[in-house]
């Protein structure tokens, strides 16, 4: 569906770079089909040399020429950017926002158009083509436009369609989630160091173990509790470790972390 479309990425930072790289790698778009904008002149050469796309400081110009506009800007900058481009947005264009906590209604109201808006929340592993993105539809987005948005984010990982009322929860779970898991990896690696294993080897053991466990969940389609039970043999060492985790309230602490992050996500844009 992307073939023949013109894509403008407003705010080519790390996420914008990841998405563009994924699209080019998958062959959905060619470099000449993509344009980007940056905030600072110093970034122009960096983006041009790395991605070989047209890049500018002029948000309005690239939005005018594009079929799909991807807004990869910070939430606090969204109002200003929408003000810059609203005069060149019409009902034929698809606008995709990846700004945390910015609702589709917020974008629609500031564009003053019956414009198709999709809200997306990717996470940082997109840069490794292992991302997780949730997308939801605005008031005027068609099923075809939602499929087009999904095609974009499928290039850098997996994508789920979700109701907008659940987007703050998704933000707290999958967008903030890597930070929680890095703490888990770091803690497991510290335990390895405590037991005499080198830090480098401990980190590899912890990270590869988490990677393998995640693949088991994704590819087996088994419930995590069932997979946990497969590792936990009677009177073995794993059950003792699990008992320590339960005593330390790891399970409830992780749940509370996600709930707290979701509450904060709702406060980012008032």
C-alpha positions in Angstrom: 0.0 0.0 0.0 2.9 2.3 0.6 4.3 2.0 -2.9 3.9 5.2 -4.8 3.2 7.3 -1.7 5.3 10.3 -0.5 6.2 10.2 3.2 7.3 13.2 5.2 8.9 12.6 8.6 8.8 15.7 10.7 11.5 15.4 13.4 14.1 12.9 12.1 15.6 11.8 15.5 16.4 8.3 16.5 12.9 7.0 16.0 12.4 8.8 12.7 15.7 7.3 11.5 14.7 3.9 12.6 11.4 4.0 10.7 13.0 5.4 7.6 15.7 2.8 7.7 13.1 0.0 8.1 11.0 1.3 5.2 14.0 1.5 2.9 15.3 -1.9 4.0 11.9 -3.6 3.4 11.7 -1.9 0.0 8.3 -0.4 0.7 9.6 3.1 -0.3 12.7 4.4 -2.1 14.8 7.2 -0.7 13.3 9.7 -3.3 9.9 8.9 -1.8 10.9 10.1 1.7 11.6 13.6 3.0 12.5 14.7 6.5 12.8 17.7 8.7 15.1 18.5 11.6 15.2 21.4 14.2 18.8 22.4 13.8 20.9 23.2 10.7 23.7 21.1 12.2 21.6 18.0 11.8 20.9 18.4 8.0 24.2 16.8 6.8 23.9 14.0 9.4 20.5 12.9 8.2 21.3 13.4 4.5 24.5 11.4 4.7 23.0 8.6 6.8 19.7 8.1 5.1 20.2 9.7 1.6 16.9 11.4 1.8 15.9 15.1 1.2 16.0 16.9 4.5 15.1 20.4 5.4 14.2 22.8 8.3 10.9 23.6 6.7 8.1 21.5 8.1 5.4 23.2 6.0 7.1 22.4 2.7 7.6 18.7 3.2 4.1 18.3 4.6 2.7 20.1 1.6 4.4 17.6 -0.8 3.6 14.4 1.1 0.7 11.9 1.2 1.6 10.6 4.6 3.0 12.9 7.4 4.7 11.3 10.3 5.0 13.6 13.4 7.9 12.4 15.4 8.2 15.4 17.7 8.1 15.8 21.4 4.7 16.3 23.0 5.6 19.9 24.1 6.4 20.8 20.5 3.3 19.3 18.9 1.2 22.5 19.1 3.8 24.6 17.4 4.4 22.0 14.6 0.7 21.6 13.9 0.4 25.4 13.7 3.1 25.4 11.0 1.6 22.8 8.8 -2.2 23.2 9.2 -2.6 25.3 6.1 -1.2 22.5 3.8 -3.1 19.6 5.3 -6.2 18.4 3.6 -8.5 15.4 3.8 -6.5 13.4 1.3 -3.4 13.2 3.6 -2.8 10.8 6.4 -1.2 12.3 9.6 0.5 9.9 12.0 1.6 11.1 15.4 4.1 9.2 17.5 4.2 11.8 20.3 3.5 10.3 23.7 0.1 11.1 25.2 -1.1 13.3 22.3 -4.6 12.3 21.4 -6.0 12.1 17.9 -8.6 14.7 19.0 -5.8 17.1 20.0 -4.3 16.8 16.5 -7.6 17.0 14.7 -8.7 20.1 16.5 -5.5 22.0 15.7 -5.5 21.1 12.0 -9.1 22.4 11.7 -9.8 19.7 9.0 -11.7 16.5 8.6 -8.2 15.0 8.4 -7.3 11.3 8.8 -5.2 11.0 12.0 -3.6 7.9 13.4 -1.9 7.9 16.8 1.0 5.5 17.2 3.2 4.5 20.2 6.4 2.7 19.2 9.3 1.8 21.6 13.0 2.2 21.3 13.8 -1.4 20.1 12.4 -0.2 16.8 16.0 0.8 16.1 16.9 -2.9 16.1 13.8 -3.9 14.0 12.5 -5.5 17.2 10.0 -2.8 18.1 6.5 -3.0 19.5 4.0 -0.4 18.3 0.4 0.3 19.2 -1.8 2.3 16.8 -5.3 3.7 17.1 -7.6 5.5 14.7 -8.8 9.0 14.8 -12.3 10.1 13.9 -11.8 10.2 10.2 -9.3 7.4 9.5 -10.5 4.7 7.2 -9.6 1.0 7.5 -7.3 1.4 4.5 -5.5 4.2 6.2 -5.1 2.2 9.3 -3.6 -0.7 7.3 -1.2 1.8 5.7 -0.1 3.0 9.1 0.3 -0.6 10.3 2.5 -1.3 7.2 4.9 1.5 8.2 5.4 0.2 11.8 5.5 -3.5 10.7 8.8 -2.6 9.0 10.5 -2.1 12.4 8.8 -4.8 14.6 5.3 -5.9 15.5 2.2 -3.7 15.5 -1.2 -4.0 17.3 -4.4 -2.1 16.8 -5.8 -0.8 20.0 -8.6 1.4 21.3 -7.4 5.0 22.0 -8.7 4.7 25.6 -6.0 2.1 26.2 -3.1 4.0 24.7 -1.8 5.4 28.0 -1.7 1.9 29.3 0.1 0.7 26.2 2.6 3.5 26.6 3.3 2.5 30.2 3.7 -1.2 29.3 5.5 -1.5 25.9 7.0 2.0 25.4 8.3 2.4 29.0 8.7 -1.4 29.4 12.3 -1.6 28.0 13.5 0.5 30.9 12.0 -1.9 33.4 13.5 -4.8 31.7 17.0 -3.2 31.5 16.8 -2.9 35.3 16.0 -6.6 35.5 18.9 -7.5 33.2 21.2 -5.2 35.2 20.1 -6.8 38.4 20.6 -10.4 37.2 24.1 -9.4 35.9 24.9 -7.9 39.3 23.9 -11.2 40.8 26.3 -13.0 38.5 29.1 -10.7 39.6 28.3 -11.4 43.2 28.7 -15.1 42.4 32.1 -14.5 40.8 31.2 -14.3 37.2 32.8 -11.5 35.2 30.6 -8.5 34.5 30.8 -8.9 30.7 29.8 -12.6 30.9 27.1 -11.9 33.5 25.5 -9.3 31.3 25.6 -11.6 28.3 24.1 -14.4 30.3 21.3 -12.2 31.6 20.5 -10.4 28.3 20.5 -13.6 26.2 18.4 -15.4 28.8 15.8 -12.7 28.6 15.9 -12.7 24.8 15.5 -16.4 24.7 12.6 -16.3 27.2 10.8 -13.7 25.2 11.2 -15.7 22.0 9.7 -18.7 23.9 6.6 -16.7 24.8 6.2 -15.2 21.3 6.8 -18.4 19.3 5.3 -21.0 21.5 2.1 -19.0 22.2 2.2 -20.6 25.6 1.1 -18.7 28.8 4.2 -17.4 30.6 3.1 -19.3 33.7 3.2 -22.6 31.8 6.7 -21.8 30.6 7.8 -20.9 34.1 6.5 -24.2 35.4 8.5 -26.0 32.7 11.7 -24.6 34.2 10.7 -25.1 37.8 11.4 -28.7 38.7 10.3 -30.2 42.1 12.7 -29.5 44.9 15.1 -27.8 42.4 16.9 -24.5 42.7 14.5 -22.4 40.6 11.6 -22.7 43.1 13.9 -21.2 45.8 14.7 -18.3 43.5 11.0 -17.8 42.7 10.2 -17.8 46.4 12.7 -14.9 46.9 11.0 -13.0 44.0 7.6 -13.4 45.6 8.9 -12.4 49.0 10.4 -9.3 47.4 7.1 -8.5 45.7 8.7 -8.3 42.3 5.4 -9.2 40.6 3.3 -6.5 42.3 6.1 -4.0 42.0 6.2 -4.4 38.2 2.4 -4.1 38.0 2.5 -0.9 40.1 5.3 0.5 37.9 3.2 0.1 34.8 0.1 1.6 36.4 2.0 4.5 37.8 3.6 5.2 34.4 0.2 5.1 32.8 -1.1 7.7 35.3 1.8 9.9 34.4 1.2 9.5 30.7 -2.2 10.9 31.1 -0.7 14.1 32.6 1.8 14.9 29.9 -0.7 16.7 27.7 -3.4 18.6 29.5 
